[in-house]
């Protein structure tokens, strides 16, 4: 029993000795970065619907009628009703401010209709051209963004390039110091490294009454810059 216990202690001592020796080795810590500018692959169309009436019921009915009109137009453009989402619904008194104080003058009811779809130049031109033909001006804007799939793929590529960048820097530093990069010790990513930065492209607003042919427009989404950073630690040989 004593012999067995001695062997265990010796083995444990050897293990801790190796760990202590490894931890005492010199290291090189390098930050790797990568960035890229990509063109958004998605489009967001927002239609603002509002109505001012003396009572809320009439105002609500009015925006309901407008909404149905816009849904009909969107269906003609190839969208499904399920593609259209309602956002930012609001109803409030319409107050007019005068010298003797505010006066209630009816109710304002409004909401946004939002449609998201893949970026397509022809589709955008058709939307603007169709809204131009509507008797009453359409209050709408168009924005561009990147899809989750494209963002995740791009981030994965950037992370790999950030590690490659860190390796290159570590090699340059160790070569200049007359040593070599050894095995990998740690990769630090997340809250300890700068996160990806996204720049949302500008929203573009068009007055439908001023447009006669949407095909004359050329849509060029602003590029969005993504970047990744990682900290990598190597042992030095």
C-alpha positions, -999 to 999 in steps of 0.1 A, spaced: 0 0 0 28 24 9 46 17 -24 14 24 -44 9 57 -26 45 67 -33 41 61 -70 10 83 -70 28 111 -53 57 109 -77 34 109 -107 15 139 -93 47 157 -86 59 152 -122 26 165 -136 26 196 -115 63 201 -124 55 200 -161 26 225 -156 47 249 -137 75 247 -163 50 254 -191 35 283 -173 69 298 -168 77 299 -205 78 332 -222 49 342 -244 40 367 -271 5 383 -271 -7 399 -303 -40 416 -314 -52 406 -348 -77 426 -368 -96 424 -400 -123 445 -417 -142 446 -450 -168 468 -467 -198 449 -481 -229 460 -501 -262 453 -482 -282 425 -496 -316 434 -480 -340 462 -485 -366 477 -460 -396 496 -473 -415 517 -448 -448 533 -457 -462 559 -432 -500 559 -429 -517 587 -409 -551 604 -406 -565 634 -388 -602 634 -379 -624 650 -353 -630 617 -336 -607 587 -331 -631 562 -347 -631 581 -380 -593 585 -380 -588 548 -373 -612 539 -401 -593 562 -425 -559 547 -419 -575 512 -422 -588 522 -457 -554 536 -467 -537 504 -454 -560 482 -475 -552 504 -505 -514 500 -500 -517 463 -494 -535 460 -528 -507 479 -545 -480 458 -528 -498 426 -539 -497 440 -575 -460 444 -571 -456 407 -561 -456 408 -523 -478 387 -501 -500 402 -474 -480 382 -448 -448 400 -460 -463 433 -447 -458 440 -410 -475 468 -390 -452 489 -367 -454 520 -346 -492 523 -343 -501 555 -324 -533 574 -316 -533 608 -299 -552 641 -296 -543 668 -321 -533 698 -300 -530 732 -316 -510 757 -295 -521 793 -293 -514 823 -271 -541 813 -246 -529 777 -244 -534 744 -263 -566 735 -280 -577 699 -288 -586 697 -325 -595 661 -333 -573 630 -333 -543 618 -352 -539 580 -358 -509 566 -376 -489 535 -383 -461 522 -404 -463 493 -429 -429 476 -433 -418 452 -460 -384 435 -460 -370 418 -491 -338 410 -510 -321 440 -527 -332 442 -563 -328 473 -585 -358 464 -607 -381 458 -578 -372 492 -562 -378 510 -595 -412 494 -599 -422 504 -563 -413 540 -569 -430 541 -603 -462 525 -589 -463 549 -559 -459 578 -583 -492 568 -600 -512 570 -568 -536 599 -566 -526 609 -531 -489 612 -523 -474 582 -505 -451 590 -475 -425 563 -477 -388 556 -473 -363 529 -483 -334 516 -464 -307 489 -468 -291 464 -444 -273 431 -444 -291 398 -437 -282 376 -408 -269 349 -431 -245 373 -449 -234 389 -416 -226 356 -400 -207 343 -430 -187 376 -432 -180 376 -395 -167 340 -397 -143 350 -425 -132 381 -407 -125 361 -375 -103 337 -394 -84 365 -411 -80 382 -377 -63 351 -363 -41 350 -395 -32 386 -389 -22 379 -353 0 350 -364 17 372 -390 24 399 -364 37 374 -338 60 359 -364 74 393 -373 80 402 -336 96 369 -327 118 369 -358 130 405 -349 137 392 -313 157 362 -326 132 336 -313 104 315 -327 66 312 -323 58 281 -304 25 263 -296 -7 282 -291 -16 292 -255 -48 311 -257 -73 329 -280 -93 357 -264 -124 369 -282 -155 387 -271 -158 413 -245 -121 417 -242 -117 425 -279 -134 452 -299 -167 440 -313 -178 443 -349 -189 477 -360 -219 482 -383 -228 514 -401 -264 514 -412 -268 528 -447 -287 561 -451 -325 560 -456 -337 575 -488 -370 594 -490 -389 600 -522 -419 622 -528 -442 602 -551 -459 633 -565 -425 645 -579 -417 612 -597 -430 602 -631 -409 571 -638 -392 550 -612 -371 534 -638 -351 567 -641 -338 561 -606 -306 543 -598 -304 528 -563 -268 524 -549 -268 512 -513 -240 526 -491 -214 500 -482 -214 487 -446 -181 482 -429 -177 451 -406 -146 445 -385 -134 418 -361 -106 417 -335 -90 389 -316 -61 385 -291 -39 355 -295 -12 343 -271 17 319 -282 45 304 -263 80 314 -274 106 288 -283 
